[in-house]
C-alpha cells in the first residue's frame, strides 16, 4: 500500500506550474486553543464515559482560553464536525491547576466530544468536511528527483480520493534524506529505546489532479530544504518514518474561497503521555498558509 523509491526509479515527470502557491510559514495567522471540560475520572462500569463533568459544564460547554471573542469556531477532533460556539457570559472562570484566563463557550448539546479545538475567527467556517483516507501511490513519483540531492535519498507519495473532488485525486509527494528505516535510539527521559527519525525534507507538493501524475490545482509546493520538526513536514513522510512522532493530513474541509486541511500530530512525551498538536492550513485563491496551531499535553 506504500510506495517508496530512490534515485534508481525511472520515468520521473515534472509538475507543471498551473497555480501560484506560496511556501508554508511556521507562524500561524490566528490563535487556536484546545477546549477544557473540568471534571474527574470515574471508573464506575455504569458510566460509559468514565468521566464526571463539573457543575456548569454539561455536554457542549467548554472552557476556552480566548478572552476577546464573543464567538469562536470549533472543530471536533474525533469527527468532521465543526460549529460556531457563542460565549456564555463575559465573566472568566477558574480552571483547577491552571492559572490562565478561561471563558465558557456553548456548542450544540449533542456534541459530547471533549477533544475540541477552537479558532478565534469564524471567518473560515467550513461548508463541508471529509476524513482523508490515504494509501501509498503505486507508480512513479509525480515529483522529479532533486538535482542537487545528496546522501541517503528517498521519496514517498500517497493518494486520497475525497468525495468532494468528484473523482479527482488528492496527492501528497515528497523527497527526503535521512536514515530510513530509522534506527532505535536511547531516550533518556523515557529510559528506553525508540526510533526518533531524523530527516531533511526536500522537494514536496500537495495537489489535486484528474490523474495521479498531472495536477489541475497545486495547493502547496516547496523546494526549500527543511529539517523535519513539526506539522505538515512529518505528514509528508511515511507512517513508519518515526515511532516518536506521528502526523497525518487527517481532514479536508471546503471553505467559501478554497480548502482547509487539518493536520494531526502526536509526539511521545517521555513515555507517560503525548504532546498533541493540531494544525490548520488554508488554501485560498492560490495562496497557502498556516492558519492556526493548537498544542496540548495528554497524560496516560
C-alpha positions as CSV (number, residue, x, y, z in Angstrom):
1,X,0.0,0.0,0.0
2,X,3.0,2.3,0.3
3,X,5.4,3.3,-2.5
4,X,8.9,4.4,-1.7
5,X,11.6,4.8,-4.3
6,X,15.1,6.2,-4.7
7,X,17.4,7.5,-7.4
8,X,17.1,4.3,-9.4
9,X,13.4,4.9,-10.0
10,X,12.8,6.0,-13.6
11,X,10.2,8.0,-15.6
12,X,10.0,10.9,-13.2
13,X,7.8,13.6,-14.6
14,X,7.9,17.3,-13.6
15,X,4.9,19.1,-12.2
16,X,3.5,21.9,-14.4
17,X,3.1,25.3,-12.7
18,X,-0.7,25.8,-13.2
19,X,-1.5,27.6,-9.9
20,X,0.7,30.1,-7.9
21,X,1.4,28.9,-4.4
22,X,3.4,30.2,-1.6
23,X,5.7,28.4,0.9
24,X,4.3,27.4,4.3
25,X,5.1,29.6,7.3
26,X,5.8,28.4,10.8
27,X,3.9,31.4,12.2
28,X,0.1,30.9,12.5
29,X,-2.1,33.7,11.3
30,X,-4.7,33.4,14.1
31,X,-4.9,31.8,17.5
32,X,-6.2,28.3,18.3
33,X,-6.7,26.6,21.6
34,X,-7.8,23.2,23.0
35,X,-11.1,23.4,24.9
36,X,-11.2,22.2,28.5
37,X,-14.0,20.3,30.3
38,X,-13.3,20.4,34.0
39,X,-14.2,17.2,35.8
40,X,-12.8,14.0,37.2
41,X,-12.3,10.4,36.1
42,X,-14.8,7.8,37.1
43,X,-14.3,4.1,36.6
44,X,-17.8,3.0,37.5
45,X,-19.0,0.5,35.0
46,X,-22.3,2.3,34.8
47,X,-20.6,5.4,33.4
48,X,-19.5,4.5,29.8
49,X,-17.7,7.9,29.5
50,X,-15.7,7.2,32.7
51,X,-15.8,11.0,33.3
52,X,-17.9,13.2,35.6
53,X,-18.2,16.8,34.5
54,X,-18.0,19.6,36.9
55,X,-21.1,21.7,37.5
56,X,-21.5,24.3,34.8
57,X,-20.1,22.1,32.1
58,X,-22.9,20.0,30.7
59,X,-22.4,18.3,27.3
60,X,-21.4,21.0,24.8
61,X,-19.9,23.5,27.2
62,X,-16.2,24.2,27.2
63,X,-13.7,26.4,29.0
64,X,-11.6,28.1,26.4
65,X,-8.6,30.5,27.0
66,X,-9.8,33.0,24.4
67,X,-10.9,36.2,26.0
68,X,-11.6,38.7,23.3
69,X,-14.2,36.9,21.1
70,X,-18.0,36.5,21.6
71,X,-18.0,33.6,19.1
72,X,-15.4,31.0,18.2
73,X,-15.1,28.3,15.6
74,X,-15.0,24.8,17.0
75,X,-13.5,21.6,15.4
76,X,-14.3,18.2,16.9
77,X,-11.1,16.2,16.6
78,X,-12.9,12.9,16.6
79,X,-15.1,13.6,13.6
80,X,-15.5,16.1,10.7
81,X,-18.0,18.2,12.7
82,X,-17.4,21.9,13.0
83,X,-19.6,24.6,14.5
84,X,-19.7,28.2,15.8
85,X,-20.0,28.4,19.5
86,X,-21.0,31.6,21.4
87,X,-19.6,32.7,24.7
88,X,-22.0,32.1,27.6
89,X,-21.1,35.1,29.7
90,X,-18.3,37.8,30.0
91,X,-17.0,36.5,33.3
92,X,-13.8,34.4,33.3
93,X,-13.8,31.1,35.1
94,X,-11.1,29.4,37.1
95,X,-9.7,26.0,36.0
96,X,-8.1,23.8,38.6
97,X,-4.3,23.7,38.3
98,X,-4.2,26.3,35.5
99,X,-3.6,30.0,36.1
100,X,-4.8,31.0,32.6
101,X,-7.8,33.1,31.8
102,X,-10.7,30.9,30.6
103,X,-14.2,31.7,29.4
104,X,-17.2,29.3,28.9
105,X,-18.5,28.7,25.3
106,X,-21.6,26.8,24.4
107,X,-21.5,24.3,21.5
108,X,-24.5,22.1,20.5
109,X,-25.8,20.0,23.3
110,X,-25.4,16.8,21.3
111,X,-21.7,17.5,20.9
112,X,-20.4,15.0,23.5
113,X,-16.7,15.0,22.4
114,X,-14.2,16.5,24.8
115,X,-11.5,16.7,22.2
116,X,-12.2,20.1,20.6
117,X,-10.0,22.9,19.2
118,X,-11.3,26.4,19.0
119,X,-10.2,29.1,16.5
120,X,-10.6,32.8,17.4
121,X,-12.0,33.7,14.0
122,X,-15.3,32.4,12.5
123,X,-14.4,33.6,9.0
124,X,-13.1,30.1,8.0
125,X,-16.3,28.2,8.9
126,X,-16.4,25.1,6.6
127,X,-19.3,24.4,4.3
128,X,-18.4,20.6,4.4
129,X,-15.7,18.3,5.7
130,X,-14.3,14.8,4.9
131,X,-11.9,12.5,6.7
132,X,-8.9,11.7,4.5
133,X,-8.1,8.0,3.8
134,X,-4.5,7.8,2.4
135,X,-2.8,4.9,0.7
136,X,0.6,4.6,-1.0
137,X,0.8,5.7,-4.6
138,X,1.6,2.7,-6.8
139,X,3.8,4.0,-9.6
140,X,6.5,6.6,-10.3
141,X,6.6,9.7,-8.1
142,X,4.9,12.8,-9.5
143,X,7.9,14.8,-8.2
144,X,11.2,14.6,-10.1
145,X,14.3,13.7,-8.2
146,X,16.0,16.8,-6.9
147,X,19.1,17.7,-8.9
148,X,21.3,18.8,-6.0
149,X,20.2,16.0,-3.6
150,X,22.9,14.0,-1.9
151,X,23.1,11.4,0.8
152,X,20.5,8.8,1.8
153,X,17.7,9.9,-0.6
154,X,14.1,8.6,-0.6
155,X,10.8,9.5,-2.0
156,X,7.3,8.9,-0.8
157,X,3.9,9.6,-2.4
158,X,0.4,9.0,-1.1
159,X,-3.1,9.3,-2.6
160,X,-6.6,10.1,-1.3
161,X,-9.9,10.4,-3.2
162,X,-12.2,12.8,-1.3
163,X,-15.8,12.6,-2.4
164,X,-15.9,16.4,-2.6
165,X,-13.4,16.3,-5.5
166,X,-15.9,14.3,-7.6
167,X,-13.5,11.7,-9.0
168,X,-10.3,13.8,-8.8
169,X,-7.3,12.8,-6.7
170,X,-5.5,14.4,-3.8
171,X,-1.8,13.6,-4.0
172,X,0.9,14.2,-1.4
173,X,4.5,13.6,-2.6
174,X,8.0,14.4,-1.3
175,X,11.7,13.6,-1.5
176,X,13.6,13.4,1.8
177,X,17.1,12.5,3.1
178,X,18.0,10.6,6.2
179,X,18.3,7.0,7.5
180,X,15.1,5.2,6.6
181,X,14.0,3.0,8.2
182,X,15.2,4.8,11.3
183,X,17.3,3.1,14.0
184,X,16.1,3.0,17.6
185,X,17.9,5.4,19.9
186,X,18.0,5.6,23.7
187,X,15.7,8.2,25.0
188,X,17.0,9.4,28.4
189,X,13.6,10.8,29.5
190,X,11.8,7.5,28.6
191,X,14.6,5.3,29.9
192,X,14.1,3.1,26.8
193,X,14.8,3.0,23.1
194,X,12.6,4.4,20.4
195,X,13.0,5.3,16.7
196,X,13.2,9.1,16.5
197,X,13.7,9.6,12.8
198,X,16.0,12.4,11.6
199,X,15.2,13.8,8.1
200,X,15.5,16.7,5.8
201,X,12.5,17.3,3.6
202,X,13.4,18.3,0.0
203,X,11.0,18.9,-2.9
204,X,7.4,18.3,-1.9
205,X,3.9,19.1,-3.2
206,X,0.2,18.6,-2.4
207,X,-2.1,18.8,-5.4
208,X,-5.5,18.0,-6.8
209,X,-5.5,16.2,-10.2
210,X,-7.6,14.3,-12.6
211,X,-4.7,11.8,-12.9
212,X,-2.2,10.6,-10.3
213,X,0.7,12.4,-12.1
214,X,-0.7,15.6,-13.5
215,X,-2.1,18.3,-11.2
216,X,-5.1,20.6,-12.1
217,X,-4.7,22.6,-8.9
218,X,-1.5,22.8,-6.8
219,X,-2.3,23.5,-3.2
220,X,1.2,23.7,-1.9
221,X,4.7,23.1,-3.1
222,X,8.2,23.9,-2.0
223,X,11.8,23.1,-3.0
224,X,13.4,24.7,0.1
225,X,15.2,22.0,2.2
226,X,13.9,22.0,5.8
227,X,14.8,19.8,8.8
228,X,11.7,17.8,9.7
229,X,10.4,19.1,13.0
230,X,6.6,19.5,13.1
231,X,3.2,19.7,11.5
232,X,2.9,19.0,7.8
233,X,6.6,18.3,7.5
234,X,6.1,14.9,9.2
235,X,2.8,14.4,7.3
236,X,4.7,14.3,4.0
237,X,6.7,11.2,5.3
238,X,5.7,7.5,5.6
239,X,3.9,6.5,8.7
240,X,6.9,4.3,9.8
241,X,9.4,7.2,9.5
242,X,9.3,7.6,13.3
243,X,8.0,5.9,16.4
244,X,8.3,9.1,18.5
245,X,6.4,11.5,16.2
246,X,3.3,10.7,14.1
247,X,1.5,13.1,11.9
248,X,-1.2,13.0,9.1
249,X,-3.3,15.2,7.0
250,X,-6.4,13.9,8.7
251,X,-9.3,16.0,7.5
252,X,-10.2,18.2,4.5
253,X,-12.8,21.0,4.7
254,X,-14.3,23.1,2.0
255,X,-14.5,26.8,2.8
256,X,-16.1,29.5,0.7
257,X,-12.9,30.5,-1.1
258,X,-10.9,27.3,-1.0
259,X,-9.9,24.5,1.3
260,X,-8.8,24.0,4.9
261,X,-6.6,21.0,5.8
262,X,-6.3,19.7,9.4
263,X,-3.0,18.1,10.3
264,X,-2.9,16.0,13.5
265,X,0.4,15.3,15.2
266,X,1.3,13.2,18.3
267,X,4.8,13.3,19.9
268,X,5.8,10.9,22.5
269,X,6.1,12.7,25.9
270,X,8.7,11.0,28.0
271,X,6.9,7.7,28.0
272,X,4.0,8.8,30.1
273,X,1.8,10.7,27.6
274,X,1.8,12.6,24.3
275,X,2.3,16.1,23.2
276,X,-0.7,16.7,20.9
277,X,-0.8,19.4,18.2
278,X,-3.4,20.3,15.7
279,X,-2.6,22.5,12.7
280,X,-4.9,24.2,10.2
281,X,-3.5,25.0,6.8
282,X,-5.6,27.1,4.4
283,X,-5.6,27.4,0.6
284,X,-7.4,30.4,-0.7
285,X,-7.2,31.8,-4.3
286,X,-3.8,30.2,-4.9
287,X,-2.3,31.1,-1.6
288,X,-1.3,28.5,1.0
289,X,-0.5,29.4,4.7
290,X,-0.5,28.1,8.2
291,X,-3.8,29.4,9.6
292,X,-3.7,28.2,13.2
293,X,-1.9,25.8,15.6
294,X,-3.1,24.4,19.0
295,X,-1.0,22.4,21.4
296,X,-1.9,20.2,24.3
297,X,-0.2,17.6,26.6
298,X,-2.2,14.5,27.3
299,X,-1.1,12.2,30.1
300,X,-1.8,8.5,30.2
